[in-house]
Protein backbone atom coordinates (compact mmCIF):
# COMPACT_ATOMS: atom_id res chain seq x y z
CA UNK A 1 0.00 0.00 0.00
CA UNK A 2 1.47 3.34 -1.03
CA UNK A 3 1.71 5.99 1.68
CA UNK A 4 1.52 9.70 0.98
CA UNK A 5 2.39 12.67 3.14
CA UNK A 6 4.62 12.80 6.18
CA UNK A 7 2.87 10.15 8.26
CA UNK A 8 4.17 6.63 7.65
CA UNK A 9 3.29 4.53 10.72
CA UNK A 10 1.29 4.45 13.93
CA UNK A 11 4.05 6.14 15.94
CA UNK A 12 3.93 9.10 13.55
CA UNK A 13 0.15 9.23 14.03
CA UNK A 14 0.58 9.26 17.82
CA UNK A 15 3.05 12.13 17.61
CA UNK A 16 0.65 14.04 15.34
CA UNK A 17 -2.24 13.47 17.76
CA UNK A 18 -0.17 14.63 20.74
CA UNK A 19 1.11 17.64 18.78
CA UNK A 20 -2.45 18.68 17.95
CA UNK A 21 -3.82 17.95 21.41
CA UNK A 22 -1.13 20.10 23.04
CA UNK A 23 -2.29 23.07 20.99
CA UNK A 24 -6.06 23.00 21.50
CA UNK A 25 -7.40 25.11 24.35
CA UNK A 26 -10.20 22.76 25.43
CA UNK A 27 -10.93 19.03 25.25
CA UNK A 28 -12.23 18.00 21.83
CA UNK A 29 -14.56 15.27 20.64
CA UNK A 30 -13.51 12.32 18.49
CA UNK A 31 -14.93 13.68 15.19
CA UNK A 32 -13.00 16.94 15.64
CA UNK A 33 -9.81 15.06 16.52
CA UNK A 34 -10.37 12.88 13.45
CA UNK A 35 -10.79 15.93 11.18
CA UNK A 36 -7.62 17.52 12.53
CA UNK A 37 -5.55 14.34 12.28
CA UNK A 38 -6.69 13.21 8.85
CA UNK A 39 -5.02 16.27 7.29
CA UNK A 40 -2.15 14.09 6.07
CA UNK A 41 -2.63 11.61 3.24
CA UNK A 42 -0.57 9.00 5.10
CA UNK A 43 -3.03 8.67 7.98
CA UNK A 44 -5.06 5.46 7.91
CA UNK A 45 -8.35 5.82 9.83
CA UNK A 46 -8.07 2.44 11.56
CA UNK A 47 -4.46 3.05 12.63
CA UNK A 48 -5.59 6.47 13.86
CA UNK A 49 -8.42 4.98 15.96
CA UNK A 50 -6.00 2.39 17.43
CA UNK A 51 -3.45 5.12 18.16
CA UNK A 52 -6.02 7.18 20.07
CA UNK A 53 -7.04 4.12 22.08
CA UNK A 54 -3.41 3.27 22.88
CA UNK A 55 -2.68 6.87 23.94
CA UNK A 56 -5.64 6.72 26.33
CA UNK A 57 -4.48 3.34 27.70
CA UNK A 58 -0.94 4.63 28.32
CA UNK A 59 -2.10 7.83 30.02
CA UNK A 60 -0.94 10.24 27.30
CA UNK A 61 -4.51 11.28 26.49
CA UNK A 62 -7.49 11.50 28.83
CA UNK A 63 -10.99 10.70 27.59
CA UNK A 64 -13.88 12.03 29.65
CA UNK A 65 -17.50 12.15 28.49
CA UNK A 66 -16.50 11.66 24.85
CA UNK A 67 -13.94 14.47 24.88
CA UNK A 68 -10.19 14.06 24.67
CA UNK A 69 -7.30 16.13 26.02
CA UNK A 70 -3.57 15.59 26.32
CA UNK A 71 -2.28 14.86 29.81
CA UNK A 72 0.95 16.32 31.19
CA UNK A 73 2.60 13.03 30.25
CA UNK A 74 1.27 13.35 26.70
CA UNK A 75 2.45 16.93 26.36
CA UNK A 76 5.89 16.04 27.72
CA UNK A 77 6.29 13.01 25.46
CA UNK A 78 4.72 14.55 22.39
Buried (B, 14 or more C-beta within 10 A) or exposed (E): EEBEEEBEEBEBBBBBBBBBBEEBEEBBEEEBBBEBBBEBEBBBEEBBEBBBEBBBEEEBBBBEEEBBBBBEBBBEBB
